[in-house]
Amino acid sequence: MTAQIDIQNVSKRYGSLTVLDDLSLSIRANEFMVFLGPSGCGKSTLLRMIAGLDSVDEGTIEINGQRIDNLPPGKRDIAMVFQSYALYPHMTVADNMAFGLRNINVPADVISARVAEAARMLEISHLLERKPGQLSGGQRQRVAIGRAIVKEPKAFLFDEPLSNLDAALRVRTRVEIAQLRNRVKSTMVFVTHDQIEAMTLADRIVVMNNRKVEQIGTPMEIYSRPASRFVATFVGSPTMNFLPVSLSNQGGFVRARLPDGTELQTAIPLAGIDGSEHALGIRAEAVKLANGGTATTTGKVDVIERLGDRTLLYTRLKEGSVIVAEDIGNSRAAIGDEIALSLDGVRTHLFNTEGRAWHNEEAGHG
């Protein structure tokens, strides 16, 4: 059985410090939901409130329509995987995985079957008689996940489970969790500050900032149609380019005047846009070298970042603002070169002074 989790008007305070402020969202049954945001945004606190490790000051949390925020953690039918593995060093892998089931008097034959099946899923059957000190960090993390799986809970909660792993192991374990999700049909909630983890694993991402939800959407909705400048900055590498612009009307759509005086036609409807100060957002992959085609603007290359499959060119425009452009992996550009850039106006975004986006209807398809 899987869980739909409904969080309604939840707030959390520690004395005068508000950690979460009137937050509401729903996690669908069998969904892999990722809470993404910077340190201190409240994402781990929200996860701990679902688990029952932190209390709810205001609002309610329900699973499948039944209120759980007034239940102790052990009565919520939820399993949590922590950042620290929290394994018992004197116990074997099998005993670590079985420990929670023995505490609630699950029959021994049921425990053995569940441990064996979880070990098979996680490819750690050959490790069952070892102790944690004999395992690598990645193996210990798999044991911690196995300990959660054997409980057969309605929902799994992951609190930054990969952050203690080195870079290469992190990539492998991320793939393993993605594969695990296909084998274990359950609701999963995963907390991370790593956008790659979020984009790889999530059905939907909740981007959090400053005690509130900035945006909820699929990975590509978050990337292609950011609801705010914060989301556009936090998701995507390199971060989105932002240029202050003045606006004019061209056939009902925004025509943006860049700081160097050049103009760019966008596909953003002008209707409803107010205020005089706006920032145009455009990702590096929508800024290319003109290479003899129609150029939007020109600038001088300040920094070159070679990434193998592509090259990023940090280019200073005439009036001093910097825009990052993307070129092919074996780019011939050199520092100090004057280059002509072509900006794709269809793949632009517009943000007001409060950082909220005026959506381009085509942006999500660019």
C-alpha positions in Angstrom: 0.0 0.0 0.0 1.3 3.4 -0.9 0.6 6.8 0.6 -0.8 10.1 -0.5 0.6 12.7 1.9 -1.2 16.0 2.3 0.5 18.8 4.1 -1.9 21.7 4.9 -1.0 25.1 6.2 1.9 23.8 8.2 4.1 26.2 10.2 7.1 25.5 12.4 8.9 27.8 14.8 11.8 27.5 17.2 11.2 30.4 19.7 11.1 33.6 17.6 12.6 31.8 14.5 10.1 30.7 11.9 11.4 27.7 9.9 8.3 27.0 7.9 5.5 29.5 7.3 2.0 28.3 6.3 3.2 25.7 3.8 0.8 23.4 1.8 1.5 20.7 -0.7 0.3 17.2 -1.7 2.5 14.2 -2.5 0.8 11.7 -4.7 0.6 8.0 -4.0 3.7 6.2 -5.5 5.3 9.5 -6.4 9.0 10.2 -6.0 8.9 13.8 -4.7 12.2 15.7 -4.1 12.4 18.7 -1.7 15.2 20.9 -3.2 16.7 24.1 -1.8 19.6 25.7 -0.1 20.7 25.0 3.5 18.3 26.6 6.0 15.3 26.7 3.7 13.3 24.2 5.8 13.3 21.1 3.6 14.8 18.7 6.2 12.5 20.2 8.9 9.5 19.4 6.7 10.7 15.9 6.1 11.2 15.4 9.9 7.7 16.7 10.5 6.2 14.1 8.2 8.3 11.4 10.0 7.1 12.7 13.4 10.6 13.6 14.6 9.7 17.3 14.7 6.3 18.6 16.0 3.9 20.6 13.9 3.1 24.0 15.4 0.2 24.8 13.1 -1.6 23.0 10.3 -2.0 19.2 9.6 -0.3 16.3 7.9 -2.5 13.5 6.5 -1.7 10.1 4.9 -4.4 8.7 2.8 -6.9 11.1 4.4 -6.0 10.1 8.0 -4.3 12.8 10.2 -0.9 11.6 11.4 0.7 14.7 12.9 -0.7 13.8 16.3 0.7 10.2 16.1 4.1 9.1 17.4 6.7 8.2 14.7 6.2 4.5 15.1 2.5 4.6 14.3 2.9 6.5 11.0 3.9 3.5 8.9 6.9 5.5 7.4 10.5 4.5 7.1 13.3 7.1 7.1 16.8 6.9 5.7 19.1 9.4 7.3 22.2 11.3 6.1 24.2 9.3 8.7 23.8 5.6 8.3 23.1 5.0 12.0 24.0 1.3 11.8 24.8 -0.8 14.9 28.6 -1.6 14.6 28.4 -4.8 16.6 25.6 -6.3 14.5 25.9 -8.0 11.1 24.2 -6.5 8.1 21.4 -9.0 8.4 20.8 -8.2 12.0 20.9 -4.4 11.3 18.2 -4.9 8.7 16.1 -7.2 10.9 16.4 -5.2 14.2 13.4 -3.0 13.8 11.2 -5.9 12.8 12.3 -8.0 15.8 11.4 -5.0 18.1 7.8 -5.2 16.9 7.7 -9.1 17.1 7.4 -9.9 13.4 7.7 -13.7 13.0 11.2 -14.9 12.3 10.4 -16.5 9.0 8.8 -13.3 7.8 11.9 -11.3 8.9 14.2 -13.7 7.1 12.2 -13.5 3.9 12.0 -9.7 3.9 15.8 -9.3 4.6 16.7 -11.7 1.8 14.4 -9.9 -0.6 15.7 -6.5 0.3 19.3 -7.7 0.1 18.6 -9.1 -3.4 17.1 -5.9 -4.6 20.0 -3.9 -3.3 22.6 -6.4 -4.5 24.1 -6.9 -1.0 23.2 -10.6 -0.4 26.9 -11.4 -0.2 27.3 -8.9 2.6 24.7 -10.1 5.1 27.2 -11.7 7.5 29.6 -8.7 7.5 29.6 -5.9 10.1 29.4 -2.2 9.1 33.1 -1.7 9.8 33.9 -4.1 6.9 31.7 -2.2 4.4 32.4 0.8 2.1 30.4 4.0 2.5 28.1 3.1 -0.4 27.5 -0.4 1.0 26.6 1.0 4.4 24.1 3.4 2.7 22.5 0.4 0.9 22.2 -1.4 4.2 20.5 1.7 5.7 18.1 1.7 2.7 17.5 -2.1 3.2 16.6 -1.5 6.8 13.9 0.8 5.6 12.7 -1.5 2.8 12.1 -4.5 5.1 9.5 -2.5 7.0 7.3 -2.4 3.9 6.1 1.1 4.8 3.6 3.3 3.1 6.2 5.9 2.4 10.0 6.2 2.4 11.7 9.4 3.5 15.3 10.1 2.5 17.2 13.0 4.3 20.2 13.8 2.1 21.3 10.2 2.0 24.1 10.7 -0.5 25.8 13.7 1.0 28.4 11.6 2.9 29.6 9.8 -0.2 32.5 10.9 -2.5 31.6 12.2 -5.9 32.0 9.0 -7.9 30.1 6.9 -5.3 27.4 9.5 -5.2 26.8 9.1 -8.9 26.6 5.3 -8.7 24.3 5.4 -5.6 22.1 8.0 -7.3 21.6 5.6 -10.2 20.9 2.7 -7.7 18.2 4.7 -6.0 16.6 5.5 -9.3 16.6 1.8 -10.2 15.4 0.9 -6.7 12.4 3.2 -7.2 11.4 1.0 -10.2 11.5 -2.1 -8.1 9.9 -0.8 -4.9 6.5 0.6 -5.6 6.0 3.1 -2.9 5.8 6.9 -2.2 9.2 8.3 -1.7 10.2 11.8 -0.5 13.8 12.8 -0.9 15.6 15.9 0.5 18.6 17.3 -1.2 20.4 20.6 -2.0 21.9 19.0 -5.1 20.0 19.9 -8.3 21.4 17.0 -10.2 20.0 14.5 -7.7 16.6 16.3 -7.9 16.6 16.3 -11.7 17.6 12.7 -11.9 15.3 11.2 -9.4 12.2 13.2 -9.1 8.7 12.8 -10.6 8.2 16.3 -9.2 10.4 18.8 -7.4 9.4 21.1 -4.6 11.8 24.1 -4.8 12.0 25.7 -1.3 13.5 29.0 -0.2 13.2 31.2 2.8 10.5 29.0 4.6 8.2 28.7 1.6 7.6 26.8 -1.6 8.9 28.7 -4.7 7.6 26.2 -7.2 6.4 22.6 -7.6 6.7 20.9 -11.0 8.4 18.1 -13.0 12.1 18.5 -13.5 11.8 20.0 -16.9 9.0 22.3 -15.9 11.2 23.6 -13.1 14.1 24.0 -15.6 12.3 25.4 -18.6 9.6 27.4 -16.9 11.0 28.7 -13.6 8.4 30.6 -11.6 10.9 32.9 -10.0 14.4 34.3 -10.4 15.4 32.2 -7.4 14.4 29.0 -9.2 16.1 30.1 -12.4 19.3 30.7 -10.4 19.2 27.6 -8.2 18.4 25.1 -10.9 20.7 24.8 -13.9 24.4 25.0 -14.4 25.7 27.5 -15.3 23.0 29.7 -13.7 20.7 31.5 -16.0 22.0 34.8 -17.5 20.1 37.9 -16.4 20.2 41.2 -18.2 18.3 44.4 -17.2 16.1 45.4 -20.1 13.5 48.0 -21.1 10.4 46.7 -22.9 8.5 47.7 -26.0 5.6 46.2 -27.9 6.1 44.2 -31.1 2.9 42.5 -32.3 1.6 42.0 -28.8 4.9 40.4 -27.6 7.8 41.8 -25.6 10.7 43.4 -27.5 13.5 43.7 -25.1 16.2 46.4 -25.3 19.5 45.0 -23.8 21.9 47.2 -21.8 24.1 47.7 -24.8 21.2 49.1 -26.8 20.6 46.1 -29.0 17.0 44.7 -29.2 15.7 41.1 -29.0 12.3 40.0 -30.0 10.8 37.5 -27.6 7.7 35.2 -27.6 6.5 36.6 -24.2 3.0 38.1 -24.4 3.1 41.7 -23.4 -0.5 41.7 -22.0 -0.6 42.0 -18.2 3.1 43.0 -17.8 3.4 46.1 -15.7 6.3 48.1 -14.2 9.2 49.6 -16.0 12.1 47.5 -14.5 12.6 44.0 -15.7 15.3 41.4 -16.1 15.6 39.2 -19.1 16.6 35.6 -18.3 18.3 33.3 -20.9 20.2 30.1 -20.4 23.6 29.6 -21.9 22.4 26.9 -24.3 20.1 29.6 -25.9 23.2 31.9 -26.4 25.3 30.7 -29.3 28.1 32.1 -31.5 26.5 33.7 -34.5 29.1 32.1 -36.9 28.1 34.2 -39.8 24.4 34.2 -39.0 22.4 37.1 -37.6 24.0 38.4 -34.5 22.0 39.8 -31.6 25.0 41.5 -29.9 28.8 41.3 -29.5 31.3 41.0 -26.7 34.7 40.0 -25.5 35.5 36.6 -24.1 36.7 36.9 -20.5 36.8 33.3 -19.3 36.6 29.9 -21.1 35.2 26.9 -19.3 35.9 23.6 -21.2 33.6 20.8 -20.2 34.4 18.3 -22.8 31.1 18.0 -24.7 30.6 21.8 -24.6 32.4 25.0 -23.9 31.1 27.9 -21.9 32.2 31.4 -22.9 31.9 34.1 -20.3 31.5 37.1 -22.5 31.6 40.8 -21.5 29.2 43.0 -23.5 30.1 46.5 -24.5 28.5 48.2 -21.5 30.1 45.8 -19.0 27.5 43.1 -18.3 28.5 39.5 -18.6 26.6 36.8 -20.5 27.5 33.1 -20.6 27.3 31.5 -24.1 27.6 27.9 -25.1 29.8 26.6 -27.9 30.9 23.2 -29.2 33.3 21.1 -27.1 36.4 21.9 -29.3 35.6 25.6 -29.5 38.2 27.7 -31.1 37.4 30.8 -29.1 40.2 32.3 -27.1 40.3 34.7 -24.2 40.2 38.3 -25.5 38.4 37.4 -28.7 35.6 39.7 -29.9 32.7 37.4 -30.7 29.2 37.8 -32.1 26.4 36.2 -30.2 22.9 35.1 -31.3 20.3 35.0 -28.5 17.2 32.8 -29.0 14.4 35.1 -28.2 11.9 32.3 -28.0 13.8 30.7 -25.1 13.9 33.8 -22.9 12.2 34.6 -19.6 11.2 37.8 -18.0 11.3 38.6 -14.3 9.9 41.6 -12.4 11.5 43.5 -9.6 10.1 41.0 -7.1 11.7 38.2 -9.0 8.5 36.6 -10.3 8.4 35.3 -13.9 6.2 36.5 -16.7 5.9 33.2 -18.5 6.7 32.6 -22.2 4.2 30.0 -23.5 6.9 28.6 -25.7 9.7 28.5 -23.1 8.9 25.0 -21.9 9.3 23.6 -25.4 12.6 25.3 -26.4 
